[in-house]
Amino acid sequence: MYVIVEIAGQQFKVEKDQKVYVHRLENAEGESVEFKDVLLVDNEGKVKVGTPKVKGAKVTAKVLEHIKGDKVLVFKKKRRKGYRKFNGHRQYLTKIQIEEIVG
């Protein structure tokens, strides 16, 4: 059984006991969080597609940790102008584990 759920503005295909990195959530580590924006449920071949969301379906997950992602380097340059910009960015992420799928 898997579902497609919207978490923090992004869509993820998740299954039970799967660990997923999502954009930073407000919940503390060890807390349980519930997502009701389920877009599709596949239960061993029986597919329910929401319009836009599946009624009565929800996903429960546990927040494992808050981390920072890998550094992404941004370099901008305009040739023959002497213009160079070098910048870095690290995204804040939350690691969650899917505990229960109701659909």
A tleap script that builds the chain and sets N, CA, C and O, in Angstrom:
source leaprc.protein.ff14SB
mol = sequence {
  NMET TYR VAL ILE VAL GLU ILE ALA GLY GLN
  GLN PHE LYS VAL GLU LYS ASP GLN LYS VAL
  TYR VAL HIE ARG LEU GLU ASN ALA GLU GLY
  GLU SER VAL GLU PHE LYS ASP VAL LEU LEU
  VAL ASP ASN GLU GLY LYS VAL LYS VAL GLY
  THR PRO LYS VAL LYS GLY ALA LYS VAL THR
  ALA LYS VAL LEU GLU HIE ILE LYS GLY ASP
  LYS VAL LEU VAL PHE LYS LYS LYS ARG ARG
  LYS GLY TYR ARG LYS PHE ASN GLY HIE ARG
  GLN TYR LEU THR LYS ILE GLN ILE GLU GLU
  ILE VAL CGLY
}
set mol.1.N position { 0.844 -1.177 0.000 }
set mol.1.CA position { 0.000 0.000 0.000 }
set mol.1.C position { 0.885 1.234 0.000 }
set mol.1.O position { 1.817 1.342 0.797 }
set mol.2.N position { 0.587 2.163 -0.899 }
set mol.2.CA position { 1.299 3.428 -0.909 }
set mol.2.C position { 0.308 4.556 -1.149 }
set mol.2.O position { -0.797 4.337 -1.645 }
set mol.3.N position { 0.720 5.761 -0.792 }
set mol.3.CA position { -0.104 6.952 -1.008 }
set mol.3.C position { 0.775 8.060 -1.560 }
set mol.3.O position { 1.995 8.056 -1.396 }
set mol.4.N position { 0.124 9.006 -2.217 }
set mol.4.CA position { 0.791 10.240 -2.609 }
set mol.4.C position { 0.212 11.326 -1.728 }
set mol.4.O position { -0.990 11.590 -1.755 }
set mol.5.N position { 1.084 11.961 -0.940 }
set mol.5.CA position { 0.649 12.920 0.064 }
set mol.5.C position { 1.414 14.232 -0.142 }
set mol.5.O position { 2.573 14.236 -0.557 }
set mol.6.N position { 0.744 15.326 0.154 }
set mol.6.CA position { 1.374 16.635 0.050 }
set mol.6.C position { 1.873 17.051 1.432 }
set mol.6.O position { 1.098 17.175 2.380 }
set mol.7.N position { 3.193 17.265 1.522 }
set mol.7.CA position { 3.826 17.654 2.781 }
set mol.7.C position { 4.644 18.905 2.531 }
set mol.7.O position { 5.565 18.900 1.714 }
set mol.8.N position { 4.311 19.971 3.227 }
set mol.8.CA position { 5.051 21.242 3.148 }
set mol.8.C position { 5.183 21.730 1.711 }
set mol.8.O position { 6.245 22.207 1.312 }
set mol.9.N position { 4.105 21.612 0.930 }
set mol.9.CA position { 4.099 22.142 -0.426 }
set mol.9.C position { 4.678 21.227 -1.485 }
set mol.9.O position { 4.708 21.599 -2.658 }
set mol.10.N position { 5.141 20.038 -1.113 }
set mol.10.CA position { 5.684 19.096 -2.077 }
set mol.10.C position { 4.920 17.783 -1.993 }
set mol.10.O position { 4.367 17.444 -0.946 }
set mol.11.N position { 4.891 17.043 -3.106 }
set mol.11.CA position { 4.191 15.766 -3.144 }
set mol.11.C position { 5.198 14.623 -3.028 }
set mol.11.O position { 6.240 14.629 -3.683 }
set mol.12.N position { 4.869 13.636 -2.176 }
set mol.12.CA position { 5.737 12.495 -1.943 }
set mol.12.C position { 4.944 11.208 -2.075 }
set mol.12.O position { 3.789 11.130 -1.657 }
set mol.13.N position { 5.579 10.191 -2.666 }
set mol.13.CA position { 5.005 8.842 -2.700 }
set mol.13.C position { 5.601 8.104 -1.510 }
set mol.13.O position { 6.810 7.875 -1.459 }
set mol.14.N position { 4.746 7.726 -0.542 }
set mol.14.CA position { 5.248 7.136 0.699 }
set mol.14.C position { 4.560 5.812 0.997 }
set mol.14.O position { 3.427 5.569 0.582 }
set mol.15.N position { 5.270 4.971 1.724 }
set mol.15.CA position { 4.760 3.700 2.211 }
set mol.15.C position { 5.013 3.623 3.710 }
set mol.15.O position { 5.736 4.449 4.267 }
set mol.16.N position { 4.419 2.635 4.357 }
set mol.16.CA position { 4.597 2.482 5.803 }
set mol.16.C position { 6.058 2.190 6.133 }
set mol.16.O position { 6.720 1.446 5.409 }
set mol.17.N position { 6.560 2.767 7.214 }
set mol.17.CA position { 7.927 2.614 7.731 }
set mol.17.C position { 8.995 3.232 6.832 }
set mol.17.O position { 10.178 2.951 7.019 }
set mol.18.N position { 8.616 4.057 5.872 }
set mol.18.CA position { 9.574 4.725 5.009 }
set mol.18.C position { 10.059 6.009 5.681 }
set mol.18.O position { 9.291 6.686 6.364 }
set mol.19.N position { 11.335 6.340 5.485 }
set mol.19.CA position { 11.901 7.575 6.014 }
set mol.19.C position { 12.039 8.569 4.875 }
set mol.19.O position { 12.533 8.233 3.798 }
set mol.20.N position { 11.590 9.818 5.125 }
set mol.20.CA position { 11.542 10.831 4.075 }
set mol.20.C position { 12.126 12.130 4.623 }
set mol.20.O position { 11.896 12.482 5.779 }
set mol.21.N position { 12.888 12.843 3.780 }
set mol.21.CA position { 13.368 14.186 4.112 }
set mol.21.C position { 12.415 15.197 3.487 }
set mol.21.O position { 12.191 15.179 2.276 }
set mol.22.N position { 11.855 16.078 4.310 }
set mol.22.CA position { 10.925 17.107 3.827 }
set mol.22.C position { 11.433 18.464 4.289 }
set mol.22.O position { 12.329 18.547 5.129 }
set mol.23.N position { 10.851 19.534 3.733 }
set mol.23.CA position { 11.195 20.870 4.199 }
set mol.23.C position { 10.887 20.988 5.682 }
set mol.23.O position { 10.015 20.286 6.194 }
set mol.24.N position { 11.592 21.867 6.374 }
set mol.24.CA position { 11.518 21.986 7.832 }
set mol.24.C position { 10.089 22.133 8.323 }
set mol.24.O position { 9.344 22.991 7.850 }
set mol.25.N position { 9.710 21.282 9.284 }
set mol.25.CA position { 8.407 21.327 9.931 }
set mol.25.C position { 8.548 21.978 11.304 }
set mol.25.O position { 9.632 21.982 11.887 }
set mol.26.N position { 7.446 22.529 11.816 }
set mol.26.CA position { 7.448 23.222 13.103 }
set mol.26.C position { 7.504 22.268 14.291 }
set mol.26.O position { 7.869 22.688 15.389 }
set mol.27.N position { 7.156 21.011 14.106 }
set mol.27.CA position { 7.048 20.054 15.208 }
set mol.27.C position { 8.413 19.714 15.795 }
set mol.27.O position { 9.425 19.731 15.094 }
set mol.28.N position { 8.427 19.402 17.095 }
set mol.28.CA position { 9.669 19.033 17.777 }
set mol.28.C position { 10.033 17.582 17.468 }
set mol.28.O position { 9.197 16.798 17.020 }
set mol.29.N position { 11.292 17.245 17.715 }
set mol.29.CA position { 11.755 15.881 17.482 }
set mol.29.C position { 11.026 14.920 18.415 }
set mol.29.O position { 10.849 15.209 19.599 }
set mol.30.N position { 10.610 13.788 17.883 }
set mol.30.CA position { 9.887 12.788 18.661 }
set mol.30.C position { 8.384 12.959 18.621 }
set mol.30.O position { 7.652 12.053 19.020 }
set mol.31.N position { 7.907 14.095 18.149 }
set mol.31.CA position { 6.465 14.336 18.058 }
set mol.31.C position { 5.866 13.583 16.888 }
set mol.31.O position { 6.555 13.221 15.934 }
set mol.32.N position { 4.562 13.355 16.986 }
set mol.32.CA position { 3.822 12.743 15.894 }
set mol.32.C position { 3.109 13.841 15.121 }
set mol.32.O position { 2.598 14.791 15.715 }
set mol.33.N position { 3.074 13.715 13.808 }
set mol.33.CA position { 2.441 14.722 12.956 }
set mol.33.C position { 1.508 14.010 11.982 }
set mol.33.O position { 1.792 12.893 11.549 }
set mol.34.N position { 0.398 14.655 11.639 }
set mol.34.CA position { -0.626 14.051 10.792 }
set mol.34.C position { -0.810 14.887 9.525 }
set mol.34.O position { -0.917 16.111 9.592 }
set mol.35.N position { -0.844 14.224 8.386 }
set mol.35.CA position { -1.040 14.887 7.098 }
set mol.35.C position { -2.359 14.406 6.499 }
set mol.35.O position { -2.565 13.205 6.325 }
set mol.36.N position { -3.244 15.339 6.186 }
set mol.36.CA position { -4.555 14.990 5.630 }
set mol.36.C position { -4.669 15.311 4.145 }
set mol.36.O position { -5.713 15.064 3.540 }
set mol.37.N position { -3.606 15.862 3.546 }
set mol.37.CA position { -3.630 16.209 2.123 }
set mol.37.C position { -3.200 15.016 1.283 }
set mol.37.O position { -2.163 15.054 0.621 }
set mol.38.N position { -4.010 13.946 1.314 }
set mol.38.CA position { -3.713 12.727 0.557 }
set mol.38.C position { -4.359 12.847 -0.823 }
set mol.38.O position { -5.566 13.060 -0.935 }
set mol.39.N position { -3.548 12.710 -1.864 }
set mol.39.CA position { -4.028 12.904 -3.235 }
set mol.39.C position { -4.391 11.586 -3.919 }
set mol.39.O position { -5.252 11.567 -4.798 }
set mol.40.N position { -3.743 10.482 -3.526 }
set mol.40.CA position { -3.988 9.189 -4.166 }
set mol.40.C position { -3.689 8.073 -3.172 }
set mol.40.O position { -2.733 8.160 -2.401 }
set mol.41.N position { -4.507 7.028 -3.194 }
set mol.41.CA position { -4.289 5.852 -2.350 }
set mol.41.C position { -4.306 4.621 -3.245 }
set mol.41.O position { -5.253 4.412 -4.003 }
set mol.42.N position { -3.249 3.802 -3.156 }
set mol.42.CA position { -3.187 2.541 -3.899 }
set mol.42.C position { -3.094 1.419 -2.879 }
set mol.42.O position { -2.066 1.258 -2.221 }
set mol.43.N position { -4.170 0.636 -2.744 }
set mol.43.CA position { -4.216 -0.471 -1.796 }
set mol.43.C position { -4.225 -1.775 -2.581 }
set mol.43.O position { -5.285 -2.336 -2.858 }
set mol.44.N position { -3.033 -2.255 -2.938 }
set mol.44.CA position { -2.852 -3.511 -3.669 }
set mol.44.C position { -3.695 -3.571 -4.938 }
set mol.44.O position { -4.423 -4.539 -5.162 }
set mol.45.N position { -3.596 -2.552 -5.755 }
set mol.45.CA position { -4.303 -2.523 -7.030 }
set mol.45.C position { -5.586 -1.722 -7.024 }
set mol.45.O position { -6.036 -1.289 -8.085 }
set mol.46.N position { -6.189 -1.508 -5.872 }
set mol.46.CA position { -7.387 -0.670 -5.781 }
set mol.46.C position { -6.944 0.773 -5.593 }
set mol.46.O position { -6.421 1.144 -4.541 }
set mol.47.N position { -7.156 1.573 -6.614 }
set mol.47.CA position { -6.665 2.948 -6.611 }
set mol.47.C position { -7.819 3.905 -6.355 }
set mol.47.O position { -8.856 3.835 -7.015 }
set mol.48.N position { -7.628 4.804 -5.387 }
set mol.48.CA position { -8.573 5.891 -5.135 }
set mol.48.C position { -7.866 7.199 -5.442 }
set mol.48.O position { -6.824 7.503 -4.862 }
set mol.49.N position { -8.438 7.973 -6.356 }
set mol.49.CA position { -7.865 9.258 -6.716 }
set mol.49.C position { -8.767 10.348 -6.161 }
set mol.49.O position { -9.983 10.314 -6.352 }
set mol.50.N position { -8.173 11.311 -5.476 }
set mol.50.CA position { -8.935 12.395 -4.874 }
set mol.50.C position { -9.282 13.479 -5.864 }
set mol.50.O position { -8.651 13.610 -6.913 }
set mol.51.N position { -10.298 14.260 -5.520 }
set mol.51.CA position { -10.703 15.391 -6.363 }
set mol.51.C position { -10.828 16.641 -5.514 }
set mol.51.O position { -11.972 17.027 -5.274 }
set mol.52.N position { -9.835 17.301 -5.044 }
set mol.52.CA position { -8.406 17.007 -5.208 }
set mol.52.C position { -7.845 16.104 -4.120 }
set mol.52.O position { -6.732 15.598 -4.269 }
set mol.53.N position { -8.582 15.884 -3.021 }
set mol.53.CA position { -8.061 15.068 -1.926 }
set mol.53.C position { -8.978 13.889 -1.659 }
set mol.53.O position { -10.186 13.979 -1.876 }
set mol.54.N position { -8.413 12.783 -1.190 }
set mol.54.CA position { -9.181 11.599 -0.852 }
set mol.54.C position { -9.812 11.825 0.519 }
set mol.54.O position { -9.118 12.126 1.490 }
set mol.55.N position { -11.140 11.677 0.589 }
set mol.55.CA position { -11.851 11.916 1.842 }
set mol.55.C position { -11.576 10.787 2.830 }
set mol.55.O position { -11.612 9.610 2.470 }
set mol.56.N position { -11.300 11.158 4.079 }
set mol.56.CA position { -11.083 10.188 5.134 }
set mol.56.C position { -9.690 9.588 5.177 }
set mol.56.O position { -9.387 8.806 6.079 }
set mol.57.N position { -8.841 9.932 4.230 }
set mol.57.CA position { -7.483 9.381 4.206 }
set mol.57.C position { -6.535 10.309 4.951 }
set mol.57.O position { -6.645 11.533 4.869 }
set mol.58.N position { -5.602 9.703 5.680 }
set mol.58.CA position { -4.590 10.502 6.380 }
set mol.58.C position { -3.336 9.676 6.579 }
set mol.58.O position { -3.364 8.446 6.534 }
set mol.59.N position { -2.246 10.371 6.797 }
set mol.59.CA position { -0.946 9.747 7.009 }
set mol.59.C position { -0.389 10.277 8.324 }
set mol.59.O position { -0.354 11.487 8.547 }
set mol.60.N position { 0.047 9.368 9.193 }
set mol.60.CA position { 0.645 9.747 10.467 }
set mol.60.C position { 2.140 9.443 10.403 }
set mol.60.O position { 2.549 8.361 9.982 }
set mol.61.N position { 2.945 10.415 10.826 }
set mol.61.CA position { 4.399 10.257 10.786 }
set mol.61.C position { 5.008 10.747 12.092 }
set mol.61.O position { 4.387 11.494 12.849 }
set mol.62.N position { 6.233 10.310 12.336 }
set mol.62.CA position { 6.974 10.715 13.531 }
set mol.62.C position { 8.189 11.509 13.087 }
set mol.62.O position { 8.908 11.098 12.176 }
set mol.63.N position { 8.420 12.658 13.735 }
set mol.63.CA position { 9.581 13.497 13.422 }
set mol.63.C position { 10.805 12.876 14.082 }
set mol.63.O position { 10.854 12.730 15.304 }
set mol.64.N position { 11.799 12.510 13.262 }
set mol.64.CA position { 13.003 11.882 13.790 }
set mol.64.C position { 14.075 12.906 14.149 }
set mol.64.O position { 14.637 12.851 15.243 }
set mol.65.N position { 14.365 13.844 13.238 }
set mol.65.CA position { 15.383 14.853 13.515 }
set mol.65.C position { 15.264 16.030 12.551 }
set mol.65.O position { 14.661 15.924 11.483 }
set mol.66.N position { 15.855 17.153 12.955 }
set mol.66.CA position { 15.967 18.338 12.115 }
set mol.66.C position { 17.433 18.475 11.708 }
set mol.66.O position { 18.325 18.431 12.554 }
set mol.67.N position { 17.673 18.642 10.412 }
set mol.67.CA position { 19.044 18.712 9.917 }
set mol.67.C position { 19.164 19.819 8.875 }
set mol.67.O position { 18.175 20.430 8.470 }
set mol.68.N position { 20.398 20.057 8.456 }
set mol.68.CA position { 20.662 20.945 7.329 }
set mol.68.C position { 21.177 20.091 6.177 }
set mol.68.O position { 21.992 19.191 6.379 }
set mol.69.N position { 20.701 20.376 4.977 }
set mol.69.CA position { 21.096 19.603 3.808 }
set mol.69.C position { 22.501 19.939 3.345 }
set mol.69.O position { 23.189 20.760 3.952 }
set mol.70.N position { 22.918 19.305 2.276 }
set mol.70.CA position { 24.238 19.555 1.699 }
set mol.70.C position { 24.307 20.960 1.130 }
set mol.70.O position { 23.288 21.538 0.752 }
set mol.71.N position { 25.513 21.504 1.073 }
set mol.71.CA position { 25.698 22.861 0.567 }
set mol.71.C position { 25.577 22.878 -0.952 }
set mol.71.O position { 26.149 22.042 -1.651 }
set mol.72.N position { 24.822 23.847 -1.440 }
set mol.72.CA position { 24.688 24.079 -2.876 }
set mol.72.C position { 25.426 25.374 -3.177 }
set mol.72.O position { 25.132 26.411 -2.582 }
set mol.73.N position { 26.387 25.320 -4.102 }
set mol.73.CA position { 27.170 26.495 -4.447 }
set mol.73.C position { 26.564 27.199 -5.645 }
set mol.73.O position { 26.201 26.570 -6.639 }
set mol.74.N position { 26.460 28.526 -5.533 }
set mol.74.CA position { 25.910 29.344 -6.603 }
set mol.74.C position { 27.006 30.304 -7.049 }
set mol.74.O position { 27.518 31.080 -6.242 }
set mol.75.N position { 27.367 30.257 -8.327 }
set mol.75.CA position { 28.408 31.134 -8.857 }
set mol.75.C position { 27.853 31.873 -10.063 }
set mol.75.O position { 27.384 31.257 -11.020 }
set mol.76.N position { 27.912 33.196 -10.008 }
set mol.76.CA position { 27.433 34.028 -11.119 }
set mol.76.C position { 28.615 34.808 -11.670 }
set mol.76.O position { 29.467 35.284 -10.920 }
set mol.77.N position { 28.653 34.932 -12.988 }
set mol.77.CA position { 29.748 35.658 -13.618 }
set mol.77.C position { 29.262 36.269 -14.921 }
set mol.77.O position { 28.496 35.655 -15.663 }
set mol.78.N position { 29.723 37.496 -15.191 }
set mol.78.CA position { 29.496 38.121 -16.493 }
set mol.78.C position { 30.866 38.354 -17.115 }
set mol.78.O position { 31.709 39.057 -16.560 }
set mol.79.N position { 31.063 37.761 -18.256 }
set mol.79.CA position { 32.384 37.809 -18.854 }
set mol.79.C position { 32.757 39.229 -19.284 }
set mol.79.O position { 31.909 40.012 -19.714 }
set mol.80.N position { 34.015 39.529 -19.159 }
set mol.80.CA position { 34.621 40.807 -19.552 }
set mol.80.C position { 34.088 42.002 -18.761 }
set mol.80.O position { 34.346 43.139 -19.157 }
set mol.81.N position { 33.381 41.806 -17.700 }
set mol.81.CA position { 32.832 42.913 -16.910 }
set mol.81.C position { 33.430 42.975 -15.505 }
set mol.81.O position { 33.241 43.964 -14.796 }
set mol.82.N position { 34.139 41.942 -15.105 }
set mol.82.CA position { 34.708 41.925 -13.769 }
set mol.82.C position { 33.684 41.601 -12.686 }
set mol.82.O position { 33.930 41.835 -11.502 }
set mol.83.N position { 32.540 41.065 -13.093 }
set mol.83.CA position { 31.467 40.759 -12.144 }
set mol.83.C position { 31.503 39.287 -11.783 }
set mol.83.O position { 31.352 38.421 -12.645 }
set mol.84.N position { 31.706 39.004 -10.485 }
set mol.84.CA position { 31.681 37.629 -9.994 }
set mol.84.C position { 30.990 37.614 -8.638 }
set mol.84.O position { 31.296 38.431 -7.769 }
set mol.85.N position { 30.057 36.684 -8.460 }
set mol.85.CA position { 29.384 36.477 -7.177 }
set mol.85.C position { 29.478 35.007 -6.827 }
set mol.85.O position { 29.226 34.139 -7.663 }
set mol.86.N position { 29.840 34.736 -5.592 }
set mol.86.CA position { 29.945 33.363 -5.121 }
set mol.86.C position { 29.099 33.256 -3.866 }
set mol.86.O position { 29.288 34.019 -2.919 }
set mol.87.N position { 28.169 32.316 -3.854 }
set mol.87.CA position { 27.232 32.204 -2.746 }
set mol.87.C position { 26.993 30.723 -2.454 }
set mol.87.O position { 27.138 29.877 -3.336 }
set mol.88.N position { 26.630 30.424 -1.225 }
set mol.88.CA position { 26.309 29.056 -0.839 }
set mol.88.C position { 24.971 29.022 -0.123 }
set mol.88.O position { 24.517 30.026 0.426 }
set mol.89.N position { 24.346 27.849 -0.136 }
set mol.89.CA position { 23.032 27.707 0.505 }
set mol.89.C position { 22.909 26.304 1.074 }
set mol.89.O position { 23.291 25.324 0.435 }
set mol.90.N position { 22.364 26.219 2.299 }
set mol.90.CA position { 22.049 24.917 2.910 }
set mol.90.C position { 20.592 24.940 3.334 }
set mol.90.O position { 20.171 25.801 4.107 }
set mol.91.N position { 19.822 23.984 2.819 }
set mol.91.CA position { 18.384 23.917 3.089 }
set mol.91.C position { 18.139 23.261 4.442 }
set mol.91.O position { 18.796 22.278 4.784 }
set mol.92.N position { 17.190 23.804 5.217 }
set mol.92.CA position { 16.781 23.176 6.470 }
set mol.92.C position { 15.781 22.063 6.158 }
set mol.92.O position { 14.799 22.283 5.448 }
set mol.93.N position { 16.038 20.863 6.695 }
set mol.93.CA position { 15.204 19.703 6.405 }
set mol.93.C position { 14.750 19.033 7.696 }
set mol.93.O position { 15.345 19.222 8.757 }
set mol.94.N position { 13.694 18.255 7.580 }
set mol.94.CA position { 13.207 17.430 8.678 }
set mol.94.C position { 13.112 15.994 8.183 }
set mol.94.O position { 12.568 15.732 7.110 }
set mol.95.N position { 13.644 15.070 8.967 }
set mol.95.CA position { 13.566 13.652 8.626 }
set mol.95.C position { 12.378 13.063 9.376 }
set mol.95.O position { 12.308 13.140 10.603 }
set mol.96.N position { 11.436 12.468 8.626 }
set mol.96.CA position { 10.254 11.873 9.238 }
set mol.96.C position { 10.157 10.407 8.851 }
set mol.96.O position { 10.691 9.983 7.826 }
set mol.97.N position { 9.462 9.633 9.694 }
set mol.97.CA position { 9.210 8.224 9.403 }
set mol.97.C position { 7.709 8.018 9.376 }
set mol.97.O position { 7.009 8.388 10.319 }
set mol.98.N position { 7.206 7.422 8.285 }
set mol.98.CA position { 5.782 7.172 8.122 }
set mol.98.C position { 5.389 6.013 9.029 }
set mol.98.O position { 5.936 4.916 8.916 }
set mol.99.N position { 4.435 6.260 9.932 }
set mol.99.CA position { 4.030 5.232 10.878 }
set mol.99.C position { 2.725 4.547 10.500 }
set mol.99.O position { 2.593 3.333 10.660 }
set mol.100.N position { 1.752 5.318 9.997 }
set mol.100.CA position { 0.447 4.737 9.724 }
set mol.100.C position { -0.185 5.406 8.517 }
set mol.100.O position { -0.066 6.615 8.323 }
set mol.101.N position { -0.859 4.599 7.709 }
set mol.101.CA position { -1.605 5.108 6.554 }
set mol.101.C position { -3.043 4.645 6.695 }
set mol.101.O position { -3.313 3.447 6.773 }
set mol.102.N position { -3.974 5.607 6.727 }
set mol.102.CA position { -5.400 5.283 6.795 }
set mol.102.C position { -6.015 5.752 5.486 }
set mol.102.O position { -5.925 6.931 5.141 }
set mol.103.N position { -6.633 4.844 4.764 }
set mol.103.CA position { -7.191 5.264 3.490 }
set mol.103.C position { -8.236 4.330 3.074 }
set mol.103.O position { -8.838 4.508 2.015 }
savepdb mol mol.pdb
quit
